[in-house]
Amino acid sequence: MPLSAPPNRPAHPDAPPDFAEFWRRTLRTVDATDPQVSRYPSMEAEAPSGVMLDELRFTSLGGEQVWGYALIHDDDAPRPLIVHGHGYNGACLIKTHWAESGINVIGVDTRGHGRSDALLSYPLSRWGRALTGIHSPEQSLLRGAVMDLVQALRVGVELVGEARISRRLFYGFSYAGWLATMAQGITNRADLLAVGVPTFGWREGRRFFSLQGSGGEVNAYLARNPEAEEDVMRVLGYFDPVNVAQLIQSPTLIGWGRRDAIVPEQTVRAIADLLRCPHERYSFPISHTEEPLETLWEIFDQRVQRLALEGAPPEFGDKTPCHLIAEDAAPYNPLFPGIG
């Protein structure tokens, strides 16, 4: 499916002039790439009864090899398929609890991350993964990472079978939230999108608000190389989810933490405010911490599972409500009806 803006939904005016054509070319290239999937039993986790857990290796954009995993039920019942990634500098966690609830799952360690790191054919930048290939959008590691998630959906559909998929979801948190947002904005191949604290949003704002993580790496690089700022910010424009938010057509969940030093609330709200699709917003006390309140994000996970299994109801996203999750909320006793 080529990239095309839905009626009355142009790409963001601050996007690079060739933004749409850049992603059309990229998508055509990955669509012409045979994934050549290798599949073998995994010992990394215990699969639920009636579910096969396999490790995957497949070919993505530029011939790069990436690692993934599959949790696939061994019956013929139509089930949802969730495709997800991982955090920045991290690796996939195997989502056995989703499989237990009746969902088929594909996870992928995108290029340069996790178990795909050793498979990368070129070195990472000493400034960080986000800076690898930063002088050209075509050479950026970020371009390939987005296509790795797109290719993972293709692999999942081939492994599960089109007739056995009730709906498709792109899901992610932090870096994986960025991957999912970009993949859906470019392709609209998922039926639902669910993202918590997607990173790389509102690149100009990140220069001021983001103190750690990939934003901190960019700031450190530009502090040392101030003459590169214009070129770096131009290239990051191709990977700013603000520039695809208006293109997303599927029902969408988006959440942020009101206190977050890595992906600040302002940068996520910049994405949410541009969504034109039916969507729900979730505001949590914190994100990207080790504090006990992080367990409140289980509310978001429960909502994702319910929508995956049942689909979005007709009234989904009416008036784009923002669900404000208070610090005294119980993860299994949400403050509003319809979850859990």
Secondary structure, 3 states (H helix, E strand, C coil): CCCCCCCCCCCCCCCCCCHHHHHHHHHHHHHCCCCCCEEEECCCCCCCCCEEEEEEEEECHHHCEEEEEEEEECCCCCEEEEEECCCCCCCCCCCHHHHHCCCEEEEEECCCCHHHHHHCCCCCCCCCHHHCCCCCCCCCHHHHHHHHHHHHHHHHHHHHCHHHEEEEEEEEECHHHHHHHHHHHHHCCCCEEEEECCCCCCHHHHHHHCCCHHHHHHHHHHHHCHHHHHHHHHHHHHHCHHHCHHHCCCCEEEEEEEECCCCCHHHHHHHHCCCCCCEEEEEEEECCCCCHHHHHHHHHHHHHHHHHHHCCCCCCCCCCCEEECCCCCECCECCCCCCC
